[in-house]
Amino acid sequence: MANTQGPEGNYDPAGSTQMFRAFVDEAPQGRQQQAAAPAGPRVGLIVGVVLAVVVVAAVAWLALK
């Protein structure tokens, strides 16, 4: 690893401050991508559950009629 300076100018032999800053800078982008990805399957799941409830209600209504 490269020898880096910490925020106060302290010697950081492992470069952990630089790695931490890179992680923090990348984290929000990763969360946005993760939040956007399941939106399609989530909508499909909701539509499927609503459709199943409608079908069960229709079958129950016909059975009790």
PDBQT receptor file of N, H, CA, C and O in Angstrom, charges set to zero:
ATOM      1  N   MET A   1       0.842  -1.184   0.000  1.00  0.00    +0.000 N 
ATOM      2  CA  MET A   1       0.000   0.000   0.000  1.00  0.00    +0.000 C 
ATOM      3  C   MET A   1       0.883   1.242   0.000  1.00  0.00    +0.000 C 
ATOM      4  O   MET A   1       2.026   1.214   0.457  1.00  0.00    +0.000 OA
ATOM      5  N   ALA A   2       0.340   2.303  -0.510  1.00  0.00    +0.000 N 
ATOM      6  H   ALA A   2      -0.588   2.326  -0.881  1.00  0.00    +0.000 HD
ATOM      7  CA  ALA A   2       1.086   3.562  -0.543  1.00  0.00    +0.000 C 
ATOM      8  C   ALA A   2       1.047   4.223   0.824  1.00  0.00    +0.000 C 
ATOM      9  O   ALA A   2       0.072   4.089   1.564  1.00  0.00    +0.000 OA
ATOM     10  N   ASN A   3       2.097   4.925   1.144  1.00  0.00    +0.000 N 
ATOM     11  H   ASN A   3       2.888   5.033   0.543  1.00  0.00    +0.000 HD
ATOM     12  CA  ASN A   3       2.109   5.678   2.391  1.00  0.00    +0.000 C 
ATOM     13  C   ASN A   3       1.217   6.895   2.214  1.00  0.00    +0.000 C 
ATOM     14  O   ASN A   3       1.403   7.690   1.294  1.00  0.00    +0.000 OA
ATOM     15  N   THR A   4       0.238   7.029   3.116  1.00  0.00    +0.000 N 
ATOM     16  H   THR A   4       0.087   6.383   3.864  1.00  0.00    +0.000 HD
ATOM     17  CA  THR A   4      -0.706   8.131   2.992  1.00  0.00    +0.000 C 
ATOM     18  C   THR A   4      -0.720   8.956   4.259  1.00  0.00    +0.000 C 
ATOM     19  O   THR A   4      -0.259   8.509   5.309  1.00  0.00    +0.000 OA
ATOM     20  N   GLN A   5      -1.235  10.129   4.159  1.00  0.00    +0.000 N 
ATOM     21  H   GLN A   5      -1.609  10.492   3.305  1.00  0.00    +0.000 HD
ATOM     22  CA  GLN A   5      -1.391  11.004   5.308  1.00  0.00    +0.000 C 
ATOM     23  C   GLN A   5      -2.850  10.979   5.736  1.00  0.00    +0.000 C 
ATOM     24  O   GLN A   5      -3.743  10.998   4.888  1.00  0.00    +0.000 OA
ATOM     25  N   GLY A   6      -3.103  10.938   7.036  1.00  0.00    +0.000 N 
ATOM     26  H   GLY A   6      -2.378  10.923   7.725  1.00  0.00    +0.000 HD
ATOM     27  CA  GLY A   6      -4.454  10.994   7.563  1.00  0.00    +0.000 C 
ATOM     28  C   GLY A   6      -4.990  12.412   7.481  1.00  0.00    +0.000 C 
ATOM     29  O   GLY A   6      -4.297  13.306   6.996  1.00  0.00    +0.000 OA
ATOM     30  N   PRO A   7      -6.211  12.632   7.948  1.00  0.00    +0.000 N 
ATOM     31  CA  PRO A   7      -6.807  13.961   7.846  1.00  0.00    +0.000 C 
ATOM     32  C   PRO A   7      -6.044  15.027   8.629  1.00  0.00    +0.000 C 
ATOM     33  O   PRO A   7      -6.040  16.189   8.222  1.00  0.00    +0.000 OA
ATOM     34  N   GLU A   8      -5.395  14.667   9.746  1.00  0.00    +0.000 N 
ATOM     35  H   GLU A   8      -5.398  13.723  10.077  1.00  0.00    +0.000 HD
ATOM     36  CA  GLU A   8      -4.627  15.633  10.535  1.00  0.00    +0.000 C 
ATOM     37  C   GLU A   8      -3.159  15.617  10.152  1.00  0.00    +0.000 C 
ATOM     38  O   GLU A   8      -2.350  16.256  10.826  1.00  0.00    +0.000 OA
ATOM     39  N   GLY A   9      -2.791  14.919   9.107  1.00  0.00    +0.000 N 
ATOM     40  H   GLY A   9      -3.448  14.400   8.559  1.00  0.00    +0.000 HD
ATOM     41  CA  GLY A   9      -1.405  14.830   8.698  1.00  0.00    +0.000 C 
ATOM     42  C   GLY A   9      -0.662  13.700   9.387  1.00  0.00    +0.000 C 
ATOM     43  O   GLY A   9       0.556  13.594   9.243  1.00  0.00    +0.000 OA
ATOM     44  N   ASN A  10      -1.361  12.851  10.132  1.00  0.00    +0.000 N 
ATOM     45  H   ASN A  10      -2.351  12.937  10.249  1.00  0.00    +0.000 HD
ATOM     46  CA  ASN A  10      -0.728  11.704  10.798  1.00  0.00    +0.000 C 
ATOM     47  C   ASN A  10      -0.404  10.632   9.771  1.00  0.00    +0.000 C 
ATOM     48  O   ASN A  10      -1.145  10.451   8.804  1.00  0.00    +0.000 OA
ATOM     49  N   TYR A  11       0.688   9.927   9.973  1.00  0.00    +0.000 N 
ATOM     50  H   TYR A  11       1.290  10.074  10.758  1.00  0.00    +0.000 HD
ATOM     51  CA  TYR A  11       1.112   8.867   9.070  1.00  0.00    +0.000 C 
ATOM     52  C   TYR A  11       0.157   7.687   9.188  1.00  0.00    +0.000 C 
ATOM     53  O   TYR A  11      -0.135   7.233  10.295  1.00  0.00    +0.000 OA
ATOM     54  N   ASP A  12      -0.323   7.195   8.077  1.00  0.00    +0.000 N 
ATOM     55  H   ASP A  12      -0.087   7.564   7.178  1.00  0.00    +0.000 HD
ATOM     56  CA  ASP A  12      -1.262   6.071   8.034  1.00  0.00    +0.000 C 
ATOM     57  C   ASP A  12      -0.637   4.962   7.192  1.00  0.00    +0.000 C 
ATOM     58  O   ASP A  12      -0.843   4.929   5.979  1.00  0.00    +0.000 OA
ATOM     59  N   PRO A  13       0.135   4.039   7.818  1.00  0.00    +0.000 N 
ATOM     60  CA  PRO A  13       0.881   3.054   7.030  1.00  0.00    +0.000 C 
ATOM     61  C   PRO A  13       0.000   2.101   6.227  1.00  0.00    +0.000 C 
ATOM     62  O   PRO A  13       0.411   1.645   5.160  1.00  0.00    +0.000 OA
ATOM     63  N   ALA A  14      -1.181   1.795   6.708  1.00  0.00    +0.000 N 
ATOM     64  H   ALA A  14      -1.515   2.165   7.575  1.00  0.00    +0.000 HD
ATOM     65  CA  ALA A  14      -2.032   0.843   6.001  1.00  0.00    +0.000 C 
ATOM     66  C   ALA A  14      -2.897   1.520   4.948  1.00  0.00    +0.000 C 
ATOM     67  O   ALA A  14      -3.482   0.838   4.107  1.00  0.00    +0.000 OA
ATOM     68  N   GLY A  15      -2.990   2.836   4.976  1.00  0.00    +0.000 N 
ATOM     69  H   GLY A  15      -2.515   3.390   5.660  1.00  0.00    +0.000 HD
ATOM     70  CA  GLY A  15      -3.851   3.534   4.031  1.00  0.00    +0.000 C 
ATOM     71  C   GLY A  15      -5.325   3.335   4.350  1.00  0.00    +0.000 C 
ATOM     72  O   GLY A  15      -6.171   3.489   3.468  1.00  0.00    +0.000 OA
ATOM     73  N   SER A  16      -5.649   2.995   5.599  1.00  0.00    +0.000 N 
ATOM     74  H   SER A  16      -4.963   2.870   6.315  1.00  0.00    +0.000 HD
ATOM     75  CA  SER A  16      -7.039   2.695   5.942  1.00  0.00    +0.000 C 
ATOM     76  C   SER A  16      -7.945   3.915   5.806  1.00  0.00    +0.000 C 
ATOM     77  O   SER A  16      -9.119   3.770   5.465  1.00  0.00    +0.000 OA
ATOM     78  N   THR A  17      -7.427   5.103   6.063  1.00  0.00    +0.000 N 
ATOM     79  H   THR A  17      -6.473   5.221   6.340  1.00  0.00    +0.000 HD
ATOM     80  CA  THR A  17      -8.251   6.298   5.908  1.00  0.00    +0.000 C 
ATOM     81  C   THR A  17      -8.657   6.470   4.454  1.00  0.00    +0.000 C 
ATOM     82  O   THR A  17      -9.806   6.797   4.156  1.00  0.00    +0.000 OA
ATOM     83  N   GLN A  18      -7.712   6.249   3.554  1.00  0.00    +0.000 N 
ATOM     84  H   GLN A  18      -6.779   5.984   3.796  1.00  0.00    +0.000 HD
ATOM     85  CA  GLN A  18      -8.018   6.383   2.125  1.00  0.00    +0.000 C 
ATOM     86  C   GLN A  18      -9.032   5.324   1.698  1.00  0.00    +0.000 C 
ATOM     87  O   GLN A  18      -9.949   5.627   0.935  1.00  0.00    +0.000 OA
ATOM     88  N   MET A  19      -8.884   4.101   2.172  1.00  0.00    +0.000 N 
ATOM     89  H   MET A  19      -8.139   3.855   2.792  1.00  0.00    +0.000 HD
ATOM     90  CA  MET A  19      -9.830   3.041   1.822  1.00  0.00    +0.000 C 
ATOM     91  C   MET A  19     -11.212   3.341   2.396  1.00  0.00    +0.000 C 
ATOM     92  O   MET A  19     -12.226   3.100   1.741  1.00  0.00    +0.000 OA
ATOM     93  N   PHE A  20     -11.250   3.875   3.638  1.00  0.00    +0.000 N 
ATOM     94  H   PHE A  20     -10.427   4.070   4.170  1.00  0.00    +0.000 HD
ATOM     95  CA  PHE A  20     -12.535   4.204   4.246  1.00  0.00    +0.000 C 
ATOM     96  C   PHE A  20     -13.239   5.305   3.459  1.00  0.00    +0.000 C 
ATOM     97  O   PHE A  20     -14.443   5.229   3.217  1.00  0.00    +0.000 OA
ATOM     98  N   ARG A  21     -12.491   6.319   3.064  1.00  0.00    +0.000 N 
ATOM     99  H   ARG A  21     -11.513   6.381   3.261  1.00  0.00    +0.000 HD
ATOM    100  CA  ARG A  21     -13.095   7.405   2.287  1.00  0.00    +0.000 C 
ATOM    101  C   ARG A  21     -13.614   6.889   0.949  1.00  0.00    +0.000 C 
ATOM    102  O   ARG A  21     -14.677   7.317   0.498  1.00  0.00    +0.000 OA
ATOM    103  N   ALA A  22     -12.899   5.996   0.320  1.00  0.00    +0.000 N 
ATOM    104  H   ALA A  22     -12.036   5.648   0.686  1.00  0.00    +0.000 HD
ATOM    105  CA  ALA A  22     -13.366   5.426  -0.944  1.00  0.00    +0.000 C 
ATOM    106  C   ALA A  22     -14.655   4.640  -0.719  1.00  0.00    +0.000 C 
ATOM    107  O   ALA A  22     -15.570   4.697  -1.540  1.00  0.00    +0.000 OA
ATOM    108  N   PHE A  23     -14.728   3.913   0.383  1.00  0.00    +0.000 N 
ATOM    109  H   PHE A  23     -13.984   3.867   1.050  1.00  0.00    +0.000 HD
ATOM    110  CA  PHE A  23     -15.932   3.141   0.709  1.00  0.00    +0.000 C 
ATOM    111  C   PHE A  23     -17.112   4.074   0.953  1.00  0.00    +0.000 C 
ATOM    112  O   PHE A  23     -18.208   3.835   0.445  1.00  0.00    +0.000 OA
ATOM    113  N   VAL A  24     -16.897   5.129   1.724  1.00  0.00    +0.000 N 
ATOM    114  H   VAL A  24     -16.007   5.323   2.137  1.00  0.00    +0.000 HD
ATOM    115  CA  VAL A  24     -17.975   6.059   2.042  1.00  0.00    +0.000 C 
ATOM    116  C   VAL A  24     -18.452   6.774   0.780  1.00  0.00    +0.000 C 
ATOM    117  O   VAL A  24     -19.651   6.989   0.606  1.00  0.00    +0.000 OA
ATOM    118  N   ASP A  25     -17.527   7.142  -0.094  1.00  0.00    +0.000 N 
ATOM    119  H   ASP A  25     -16.553   6.967   0.048  1.00  0.00    +0.000 HD
ATOM    120  CA  ASP A  25     -17.912   7.826  -1.325  1.00  0.00    +0.000 C 
ATOM    121  C   ASP A  25     -18.703   6.916  -2.256  1.00  0.00    +0.000 C 
ATOM    122  O   ASP A  25     -19.568   7.399  -2.987  1.00  0.00    +0.000 OA
ATOM    123  N   GLU A  26     -18.432   5.619  -2.248  1.00  0.00    +0.000 N 
ATOM    124  H   GLU A  26     -17.729   5.228  -1.654  1.00  0.00    +0.000 HD
ATOM    125  CA  GLU A  26     -19.124   4.696  -3.142  1.00  0.00    +0.000 C 
ATOM    126  C   GLU A  26     -20.432   4.184  -2.561  1.00  0.00    +0.000 C 
ATOM    127  O   GLU A  26     -21.291   3.749  -3.328  1.00  0.00    +0.000 OA
ATOM    128  N   ALA A  27     -20.626   4.212  -1.261  1.00  0.00    +0.000 N 
ATOM    129  H   ALA A  27     -19.928   4.566  -0.638  1.00  0.00    +0.000 HD
ATOM    130  CA  ALA A  27     -21.788   3.602  -0.624  1.00  0.00    +0.000 C 
ATOM    131  C   ALA A  27     -23.124   4.172  -1.106  1.00  0.00    +0.000 C 
ATOM    132  O   ALA A  27     -24.013   3.378  -1.413  1.00  0.00    +0.000 OA
ATOM    133  N   PRO A  28     -23.330   5.484  -1.196  1.00  0.00    +0.000 N 
ATOM    134  CA  PRO A  28     -24.652   5.963  -1.629  1.00  0.00    +0.000 C 
ATOM    135  C   PRO A  28     -25.019   5.528  -3.042  1.00  0.00    +0.000 C 
ATOM    136  O   PRO A  28     -26.190   5.262  -3.315  1.00  0.00    +0.000 OA
ATOM    137  N   GLN A  29     -24.050   5.450  -3.940  1.00  0.00    +0.000 N 
ATOM    138  H   GLN A  29     -23.099   5.665  -3.718  1.00  0.00    +0.000 HD
ATOM    139  CA  GLN A  29     -24.347   5.014  -5.304  1.00  0.00    +0.000 C 
ATOM    140  C   GLN A  29     -24.825   3.563  -5.293  1.00  0.00    +0.000 C 
ATOM    141  O   GLN A  29     -25.767   3.213  -6.003  1.00  0.00    +0.000 OA
ATOM    142  N   GLY A  30     -24.181   2.727  -4.495  1.00  0.00    +0.000 N 
ATOM    143  H   GLY A  30     -23.415   3.011  -3.918  1.00  0.00    +0.000 HD
ATOM    144  CA  GLY A  30     -24.586   1.332  -4.411  1.00  0.00    +0.000 C 
ATOM    145  C   GLY A  30     -25.989   1.184  -3.842  1.00  0.00    +0.000 C 
ATOM    146  O   GLY A  30     -26.753   0.330  -4.292  1.00  0.00    +0.000 OA
ATOM    147  N   ARG A  31     -26.331   2.001  -2.865  1.00  0.00    +0.000 N 
ATOM    148  H   ARG A  31     -25.710   2.695  -2.500  1.00  0.00    +0.000 HD
ATOM    149  CA  ARG A  31     -27.667   1.928  -2.278  1.00  0.00    +0.000 C 
ATOM    150  C   ARG A  31     -28.727   2.364  -3.277  1.00  0.00    +0.000 C 
ATOM    151  O   ARG A  31     -29.807   1.776  -3.317  1.00  0.00    +0.000 OA
ATOM    152  N   GLN A  32     -28.447   3.370  -4.076  1.00  0.00    +0.000 N 
ATOM    153  H   GLN A  32     -27.569   3.847  -4.043  1.00  0.00    +0.000 HD
ATOM    154  CA  GLN A  32     -29.416   3.813  -5.066  1.00  0.00    +0.000 C 
ATOM    155  C   GLN A  32     -29.661   2.724  -6.093  1.00  0.00    +0.000 C 
ATOM    156  O   GLN A  32     -30.804   2.489  -6.486  1.00  0.00    +0.000 OA
ATOM    157  N   GLN A  33     -28.611   2.061  -6.529  1.00  0.00    +0.000 N 
ATOM    158  H   GLN A  33     -27.683   2.251  -6.209  1.00  0.00    +0.000 HD
ATOM    159  CA  GLN A  33     -28.775   0.992  -7.506  1.00  0.00    +0.000 C 
ATOM    160  C   GLN A  33     -29.544  -0.172  -6.901  1.00  0.00    +0.000 C 
ATOM    161  O   GLN A  33     -30.383  -0.773  -7.571  1.00  0.00    +0.000 OA
ATOM    162  N   GLN A  34     -29.269  -0.494  -5.651  1.00  0.00    +0.000 N 
ATOM    163  H   GLN A  34     -28.587  -0.006  -5.107  1.00  0.00    +0.000 HD
ATOM    164  CA  GLN A  34     -29.975  -1.597  -5.012  1.00  0.00    +0.000 C 
ATOM    165  C   GLN A  34     -31.436  -1.261  -4.804  1.00  0.00    +0.000 C 
ATOM    166  O   GLN A  34     -32.289  -2.137  -4.946  1.00  0.00    +0.000 OA
ATOM    167  N   ALA A  35     -31.748  -0.024  -4.473  1.00  0.00    +0.000 N 
ATOM    168  H   ALA A  35     -31.055   0.687  -4.358  1.00  0.00    +0.000 HD
ATOM    169  CA  ALA A  35     -33.130   0.363  -4.255  1.00  0.00    +0.000 C 
ATOM    170  C   ALA A  35     -33.910   0.364  -5.564  1.00  0.00    +0.000 C 
ATOM    171  O   ALA A  35     -35.098   0.042  -5.567  1.00  0.00    +0.000 OA
ATOM    172  N   ALA A  36     -33.277   0.713  -6.661  1.00  0.00    +0.000 N 
ATOM    173  H   ALA A  36     -32.312   0.975  -6.658  1.00  0.00    +0.000 HD
ATOM    174  CA  ALA A  36     -33.968   0.780  -7.937  1.00  0.00    +0.000 C 
ATOM    175  C   ALA A  36     -34.167  -0.611  -8.540  1.00  0.00    +0.000 C 
ATOM    176  O   ALA A  36     -35.145  -0.825  -9.256  1.00  0.00    +0.000 OA
ATOM    177  N   ALA A  37     -33.288  -1.541  -8.278  1.00  0.00    +0.000 N 
ATOM    178  H   ALA A  37     -32.494  -1.367  -7.696  1.00  0.00    +0.000 HD
ATOM    179  CA  ALA A  37     -33.361  -2.856  -8.905  1.00  0.00    +0.000 C 
ATOM    180  C   ALA A  37     -34.601  -3.655  -8.500  1.00  0.00    +0.000 C 
ATOM    181  O   ALA A  37     -35.257  -4.202  -9.387  1.00  0.00    +0.000 OA
ATOM    182  N   PRO A  38     -34.966  -3.758  -7.206  1.00  0.00    +0.000 N 
ATOM    183  CA  PRO A  38     -36.110  -4.595  -6.859  1.00  0.00    +0.000 C 
ATOM    184  C   PRO A  38     -37.463  -3.952  -7.130  1.00  0.00    +0.000 C 
ATOM    185  O   PRO A  38     -38.480  -4.581  -6.841  1.00  0.00    +0.000 OA
ATOM    186  N   ALA A  39     -37.537  -2.752  -7.662  1.00  0.00    +0.000 N 
ATOM    187  H   ALA A  39     -36.710  -2.241  -7.897  1.00  0.00    +0.000 HD
ATOM    188  CA  ALA A  39     -38.819  -2.097  -7.885  1.00  0.00    +0.000 C 
ATOM    189  C   ALA A  39     -39.690  -2.906  -8.851  1.00  0.00    +0.000 C 
ATOM    190  O   ALA A  39     -40.894  -3.027  -8.628  1.00  0.00    +0.000 OA
ATOM    191  N   GLY A  40     -39.114  -3.456  -9.909  1.00  0.00    +0.000 N 
ATOM    192  H   GLY A  40     -38.135  -3.358 -10.091  1.00  0.00    +0.000 HD
ATOM    193  CA  GLY A  40     -39.890  -4.246 -10.860  1.00  0.00    +0.000 C 
ATOM    194  C   GLY A  40     -40.469  -5.507 -10.255  1.00  0.00    +0.000 C 
ATOM    195  O   GLY A  40     -41.677  -5.719 -10.356  1.00  0.00    +0.000 OA
ATOM    196  N   PRO A  41     -39.660  -6.359  -9.629  1.00  0.00    +0.000 N 
ATOM    197  CA  PRO A  41     -40.214  -7.565  -9.005  1.00  0.00    +0.000 C 
ATOM    198  C   PRO A  41     -41.194  -7.248  -7.879  1.00  0.00    +0.000 C 
ATOM    199  O   PRO A  41     -42.140  -8.004  -7.654  1.00  0.00    +0.000 OA
ATOM    200  N   ARG A  42     -40.980  -6.146  -7.172  1.00  0.00    +0.000 N 
ATOM    201  H   ARG A  42     -40.212  -5.533  -7.354  1.00  0.00    +0.000 HD
ATOM    202  CA  ARG A  42     -41.888  -5.788  -6.077  1.00  0.00    +0.000 C 
ATOM    203  C   ARG A  42     -43.265  -5.450  -6.640  1.00  0.00    +0.000 C 
ATOM    204  O   ARG A  42     -44.280  -5.852  -6.071  1.00  0.00    +0.000 OA
ATOM    205  N   VAL A  43     -43.313  -4.721  -7.742  1.00  0.00    +0.000 N 
ATOM    206  H   VAL A  43     -42.489  -4.394  -8.204  1.00  0.00    +0.000 HD
ATOM    207  CA  VAL A  43     -44.593  -4.370  -8.359  1.00  0.00    +0.000 C 
ATOM    208  C   VAL A  43     -45.285  -5.641  -8.837  1.00  0.00    +0.000 C 
ATOM    209  O   VAL A  43     -46.492  -5.804  -8.655  1.00  0.00    +0.000 OA
ATOM    210  N   GLY A  44     -44.527  -6.531  -9.442  1.00  0.00    +0.000 N 
ATOM    211  H   GLY A  44     -43.547  -6.399  -9.590  1.00  0.00    +0.000 HD
ATOM    212  CA  GLY A  44     -45.106  -7.797  -9.897  1.00  0.00    +0.000 C 
ATOM    213  C   GLY A  44     -45.647  -8.630  -8.751  1.00  0.00    +0.000 C 
ATOM    214  O   GLY A  44     -46.688  -9.273  -8.888  1.00  0.00    +0.000 OA
ATOM    215  N   LEU A  45     -44.954  -8.625  -7.626  1.00  0.00    +0.000 N 
ATOM    216  H   LEU A  45     -44.108  -8.103  -7.515  1.00  0.00    +0.000 HD
ATOM    217  CA  LEU A  45     -45.416  -9.370  -6.453  1.00  0.00    +0.000 C 
ATOM    218  C   LEU A  45     -46.720  -8.785  -5.923  1.00  0.00    +0.000 C 
ATOM    219  O   LEU A  45     -47.640  -9.527  -5.580  1.00  0.00    +0.000 OA
ATOM    220  N   ILE A  46     -46.803  -7.468  -5.854  1.00  0.00    +0.000 N 
ATOM    221  H   ILE A  46     -46.056  -6.865  -6.132  1.00  0.00    +0.000 HD
ATOM    222  CA  ILE A  46     -48.025  -6.824  -5.362  1.00  0.00    +0.000 C 
ATOM    223  C   ILE A  46     -49.194  -7.123  -6.288  1.00  0.00    +0.000 C 
ATOM    224  O   ILE A  46     -50.292  -7.431  -5.823  1.00  0.00    +0.000 OA
ATOM    225  N   VAL A  47     -48.967  -7.035  -7.589  1.00  0.00    +0.000 N 
ATOM    226  H   VAL A  47     -48.076  -6.784  -7.966  1.00  0.00    +0.000 HD
ATOM    227  CA  VAL A  47     -50.033  -7.335  -8.550  1.00  0.00    +0.000 C 
ATOM    228  C   VAL A  47     -50.463  -8.790  -8.418  1.00  0.00    +0.000 C 
ATOM    229  O   VAL A  47     -51.657  -9.086  -8.479  1.00  0.00    +0.000 OA
ATOM    230  N   GLY A  48     -49.525  -9.690  -8.242  1.00  0.00    +0.000 N 
ATOM    231  H   GLY A  48     -48.556  -9.450  -8.193  1.00  0.00    +0.000 HD
ATOM    232  CA  GLY A  48     -49.861 -11.105  -8.077  1.00  0.00    +0.000 C 
ATOM    233  C   GLY A  48     -50.678 -11.376  -6.831  1.00  0.00    +0.000 C 
ATOM    234  O   GLY A  48     -51.627 -12.159  -6.867  1.00  0.00    +0.000 OA
ATOM    235  N   VAL A  49     -50.317 -10.732  -5.719  1.00  0.00    +0.000 N 
ATOM    236  H   VAL A  49     -49.546 -10.096  -5.690  1.00  0.00    +0.000 HD
ATOM    237  CA  VAL A  49     -51.062 -10.923  -4.469  1.00  0.00    +0.000 C 
ATOM    238  C   VAL A  49     -52.471 -10.365  -4.606  1.00  0.00    +0.000 C 
ATOM    239  O   VAL A  49     -53.431 -10.998  -4.167  1.00  0.00    +0.000 OA
ATOM    240  N   VAL A  50     -52.608  -9.177  -5.213  1.00  0.00    +0.000 N 
ATOM    241  H   VAL A  50     -51.828  -8.662  -5.569  1.00  0.00    +0.000 HD
ATOM    242  CA  VAL A  50     -53.943  -8.588  -5.402  1.00  0.00    +0.000 C 
ATOM    243  C   VAL A  50     -54.784  -9.482  -6.305  1.00  0.00    +0.000 C 
ATOM    244  O   VAL A  50     -55.966  -9.702  -6.039  1.00  0.00    +0.000 OA
ATOM    245  N   LEU A  51     -54.184  -9.993  -7.360  1.00  0.00    +0.000 N 
ATOM    246  H   LEU A  51     -53.224  -9.815  -7.576  1.00  0.00    +0.000 HD
ATOM    247  CA  LEU A  51     -54.905 -10.884  -8.271  1.00  0.00    +0.000 C 
ATOM    248  C   LEU A  51     -55.341 -12.164  -7.548  1.00  0.00    +0.000 C 
ATOM    249  O   LEU A  51     -56.459 -12.633  -7.757  1.00  0.00    +0.000 OA
ATOM    250  N   ALA A  52     -54.488 -12.725  -6.714  1.00  0.00    +0.000 N 
ATOM    251  H   ALA A  52     -53.579 -12.343  -6.544  1.00  0.00    +0.000 HD
ATOM    252  CA  ALA A  52     -54.834 -13.935  -5.971  1.00  0.00    +0.000 C 
ATOM    253  C   ALA A  52     -55.989 -13.670  -5.007  1.00  0.00    +0.000 C 
ATOM    254  O   ALA A  52     -56.882 -14.507  -4.867  1.00  0.00    +0.000 OA
ATOM    255  N   VAL A  53     -55.981 -12.523  -4.347  1.00  0.00    +0.000 N 
ATOM    256  H   VAL A  53     -55.256 -11.843  -4.461  1.00  0.00    +0.000 HD
ATOM    257  CA  VAL A  53     -57.071 -12.184  -3.420  1.00  0.00    +0.000 C 
ATOM    258  C   VAL A  53     -58.386 -12.026  -4.189  1.00  0.00    +0.000 C 
ATOM    259  O   VAL A  53     -59.435 -12.461  -3.714  1.00  0.00    +0.000 OA
ATOM    260  N   VAL A  54     -58.335 -11.412  -5.365  1.00  0.00    +0.000 N 
ATOM    261  H   VAL A  54     -57.483 -11.059  -5.751  1.00  0.00    +0.000 HD
ATOM    262  CA  VAL A  54     -59.546 -11.245  -6.168  1.00  0.00    +0.000 C 
ATOM    263  C   VAL A  54     -60.087 -12.597  -6.610  1.00  0.00    +0.000 C 
ATOM    264  O   VAL A  54     -61.298 -12.817  -6.576  1.00  0.00    +0.000 OA
ATOM    265  N   VAL A  55     -59.216 -13.498  -7.022  1.00  0.00    +0.000 N 
ATOM    266  H   VAL A  55     -58.232 -13.320  -7.050  1.00  0.00    +0.000 HD
ATOM    267  CA  VAL A  55     -59.649 -14.822  -7.460  1.00  0.00    +0.000 C 
ATOM    268  C   VAL A  55     -60.267 -15.602  -6.297  1.00  0.00    +0.000 C 
ATOM    269  O   VAL A  55     -61.309 -16.237  -6.461  1.00  0.00    +0.000 OA
ATOM    270  N   VAL A  56     -59.628 -15.557  -5.125  1.00  0.00    +0.000 N 
ATOM    271  H   VAL A  56     -58.782 -15.041  -4.992  1.00  0.00    +0.000 HD
ATOM    272  CA  VAL A  56     -60.174 -16.267  -3.958  1.00  0.00    +0.000 C 
ATOM    273  C   VAL A  56     -61.519 -15.663  -3.556  1.00  0.00    +0.000 C 
ATOM    274  O   VAL A  56     -62.441 -16.398  -3.203  1.00  0.00    +0.000 OA
ATOM    275  N   ALA A  57     -61.643 -14.338  -3.604  1.00  0.00    +0.000 N 
ATOM    276  H   ALA A  57     -60.893 -13.741  -3.890  1.00  0.00    +0.000 HD
ATOM    277  CA  ALA A  57     -62.915 -13.702  -3.264  1.00  0.00    +0.000 C 
ATOM    278  C   ALA A  57     -64.001 -14.087  -4.264  1.00  0.00    +0.000 C 
ATOM    279  O   ALA A  57     -65.146 -14.324  -3.878  1.00  0.00    +0.000 OA
ATOM    280  N   ALA A  58     -63.644 -14.152  -5.549  1.00  0.00    +0.000 N 
ATOM    281  H   ALA A  58     -62.714 -13.960  -5.862  1.00  0.00    +0.000 HD
ATOM    282  CA  ALA A  58     -64.627 -14.536  -6.564  1.00  0.00    +0.000 C 
ATOM    283  C   ALA A  58     -65.076 -15.982  -6.370  1.00  0.00    +0.000 C 
ATOM    284  O   ALA A  58     -66.265 -16.281  -6.488  1.00  0.00    +0.000 OA
ATOM    285  N   VAL A  59     -64.142 -16.878  -6.076  1.00  0.00    +0.000 N 
ATOM    286  H   VAL A  59     -63.177 -16.636  -5.981  1.00  0.00    +0.000 HD
ATOM    287  CA  VAL A  59     -64.497 -18.282  -5.851  1.00  0.00    +0.000 C 
ATOM    288  C   VAL A  59     -65.371 -18.417  -4.609  1.00  0.00    +0.000 C 
ATOM    289  O   VAL A  59     -66.339 -19.177  -4.616  1.00  0.00    +0.000 OA
ATOM    290  N   ALA A  60     -65.045 -17.696  -3.550  1.00  0.00    +0.000 N 
ATOM    291  H   ALA A  60     -64.258 -17.079  -3.544  1.00  0.00    +0.000 HD
ATOM    292  CA  ALA A  60     -65.861 -17.754  -2.333  1.00  0.00    +0.000 C 
ATOM    293  C   ALA A  60     -67.253 -17.185  -2.577  1.00  0.00    +0.000 C 
ATOM    294  O   ALA A  60     -68.239 -17.721  -2.071  1.00  0.00    +0.000 OA
ATOM    295  N   TRP A  61     -67.344 -16.102  -3.350  1.00  0.00    +0.000 N 
ATOM    296  H   TRP A  61     -66.543 -15.666  -3.762  1.00  0.00    +0.000 HD
ATOM    297  CA  TRP A  61     -68.642 -15.497  -3.649  1.00  0.00    +0.000 C 
ATOM    298  C   TRP A  61     -69.512 -16.458  -4.464  1.00  0.00    +0.000 C 
ATOM    299  O   TRP A  61     -70.710 -16.598  -4.215  1.00  0.00    +0.000 OA
ATOM    300  N   LEU A  62     -68.877 -17.123  -5.455  1.00  0.00    +0.000 N 
ATOM    301  H   LEU A  62     -67.904 -17.009  -5.658  1.00  0.00    +0.000 HD
ATOM    302  CA  LEU A  62     -69.634 -18.084  -6.257  1.00  0.00    +0.000 C 
ATOM    303  C   LEU A  62     -70.064 -19.298  -5.438  1.00  0.00    +0.000 C 
ATOM    304  O   LEU A  62     -71.149 -19.839  -5.651  1.00  0.00    +0.000 OA
ATOM    305  N   ALA A  63     -69.216 -19.728  -4.500  1.00  0.00    +0.000 N 
ATOM    306  H   ALA A  63     -68.335 -19.289  -4.327  1.00  0.00    +0.000 HD
ATOM    307  CA  ALA A  63     -69.544 -20.895  -3.689  1.00  0.00    +0.000 C 
ATOM    308  C   ALA A  63     -70.675 -20.591  -2.715  1.00  0.00    +0.000 C 
ATOM    309  O   ALA A  63     -71.473 -21.478  -2.411  1.00  0.00    +0.000 OA
ATOM    310  N   LEU A  64     -70.762 -19.384  -2.229  1.00  0.00    +0.000 N 
ATOM    311  H   LEU A  64     -70.114 -18.664  -2.476  1.00  0.00    +0.000 HD
ATOM    312  CA  LEU A  64     -71.808 -19.026  -1.257  1.00  0.00    +0.000 C 
ATOM    313  C   LEU A  64     -73.077 -18.501  -1.917  1.00  0.00    +0.000 C 
ATOM    314  O   LEU A  64     -74.061 -18.247  -1.222  1.00  0.00    +0.000 OA
ATOM    315  N   LYS A  65     -73.083 -18.333  -3.214  1.00  0.00    +0.000 N 
ATOM    316  H   LYS A  65     -72.284 -18.539  -3.778  1.00  0.00    +0.000 HD
ATOM    317  CA  LYS A  65     -74.231 -17.778  -3.921  1.00  0.00    +0.000 C 
ATOM    318  C   LYS A  65     -75.332 -18.776  -4.045  1.00  0.00    +0.000 C 
ATOM    319  O   LYS A  65     -76.378 -18.472  -4.617  1.00  0.00    +0.000 OA
TER     320      LYS A  65
